[in-house]
Amino acid sequence: QVQLVESGGGLVQPGGSLRLSCAASGFSFSTYAMYWYRQAPGKERELVAAIRESDLSTMYADSVKGRFTISRDNAKNTVYLQMISLKPEDTAVYYCNARRYDNNYWGQGTQVTVSS
């Protein structure tokens, strides 16, 4: 069955770094666009970053540009989110999402907490 399993979250001090991973299985990973979303307490889920399946072009929310980098390894069926210069406002549950036509898959999320 389809699975997206996020990992790499945790507690980090402001200014620190984390790398999130999302391991995919059960579908043709290389043909799907991949996304990272996040949801902070009391807020709506928001798109953080995306990477296309075709030309590997990327996009980022304004709030994370220059600090976050999305990448993918199709040989490992994995998408990554490298996060640097983390801020307390980056605290949220981060979700991996895969989309292709009508198919839309979500992971269970990984908690990122930025606090001193």
Secondary structure, 3 states (H helix, E strand, C coil): CCEEEEECCEEECCCCCEEEEEEEECCCHHHCEEEEEEECCCCCCEEEEEECCCCCCEEECCCCCCCEEEEEECCCCEEEEEECCCCHHHCEEEEEEEEECCEEEECCCEEEEECC
